[in-house]
């Protein structure tokens, strides 16, 4: 398993509340949801190892 490193995040209360609701909807912790969103953004931007870069507005692969 990859090493986990604690990280302090300052975030607007409304944004945090929205992320909390989103995480609840997807049965994740807030931390897990933030990590999921960040990993997806890295993949889409072609910044995650093994990811294929594509434009943000590109149609998803079928």
Secondary structure, DSSP 8 states (H G I E B T S, - for coil): ------------HHHHHHHHHHHHHTT--HHHHHHHHHHHHHHHTT-STT-----TT-----
